[in-house]
């Protein structure tokens, strides 16, 4: 079982200041939502994979993310294509369905955008230790308790996934059949798992709250921190590079019309 | 030859990147009370989950009551194999204890009267009658554990797989729970108990299997099993305290394979009488 989303390491991305990574994520997200070309979006997703691999994130870990993502991506793509016909001549028209290259490309852009956003956030989550994560949010002006809450919520994502798996196994061992074909029957089959999981999650949350309180969380209003964030020379240069690159790409997108259309470059 | 409840042949299994079972061969005879012990991560739960089809071997095969698990769904195997999970909270979801106990039998598509009959039997058998209409999630841990066991009991499986059922239970509750299973064993059910509590293993099991790094490395009755001092030390296990005491009193005539406090007391009384008569 994974203990948390953070993958310990000493790569260039791990060493980058947490605030610079936060800036990288913010600029990356701005770019992801600005560009509308399927080719650029695919290139962005591939670049993200390459950067994460270069930071020592294993293919296995990336594969885990894809396993969760692909179902949602496929659903988004199908819904988009079904409800947004796109522009240009249809090469397939059947009942209310009209398939155009433009519509398919737009569906692919939205599905790929989902992956691009997820991997962009994983730049931050996979390579930033929880303490640094909280400190960077605190630096942004967020109260410590909020930062800690977010860090703990993220920390518990893999735990909840494991809890879901175990609960599902426990109910299947009592004869619960999850192989129903219809969506309603399938949803109903998941009720015993969801409720058992919710009860366990609430129990865990209560225990966690008690554990925090018994260790005097919140007793001191002015917290000091054993660890501090230090901006090194390389972090400053990275900040400058990120800002300049984002500004240049946004200029290209909005002034020069780069990557504006689904099939354009 | 006794009927086989389960047969493992050359079973290998691995989680992504982590080997868990590396060639497991063993047979569980119907009607046995068998304990499976070993360090955390040695593969005990992985082996157990092969019995109800939650995991299927990567290579080799597992037969449960003569049928290969690869050709059976988990729901189908649930008729024969009852799996009690380590944490009762992983299965409790109903609004009433009665409904929680009925969940399994209903999944087996039993007639309504039969479901009710089994629920009543389980409520009485595990002393849960007073809690029948209470929400199980609000009960204390010991009672929640009983509810989870009774829910599996209501499905009437032939083989019970108990994955550390006494974890977090006090001495008395642990014994009361295993007394239920001793009774079921006497009625002919097969029990596979996973436990880290060597006192309970010595007291209840009639056969002990030791797992280490995905393999079964020892298989013997408790007396002989706990006598393998070097093997136990290698697996970071030690015999029950009463057995260690009996071994140290071996020179005085105490049988070294004394497994329980009761057996120790009997042997001690006998030795005392003999010494009294002699001297």
Interface residues (C-beta under 8 A of the other chain):
Chain A: X60 X163 X166 X167 X169 X170 X171 X172 X173 X174 X175 X176 X177 X179 X191 X192 X193 X195 X196 X199 X200 X203
Chain B: X16 X17 X49 X52 X54 X73 X74 X75 X78 X79 X81 X82 X83 X85 X87 X89 X90 X91 X92 X93 X103 X104 X107 X108 X137 X151 X152 X155
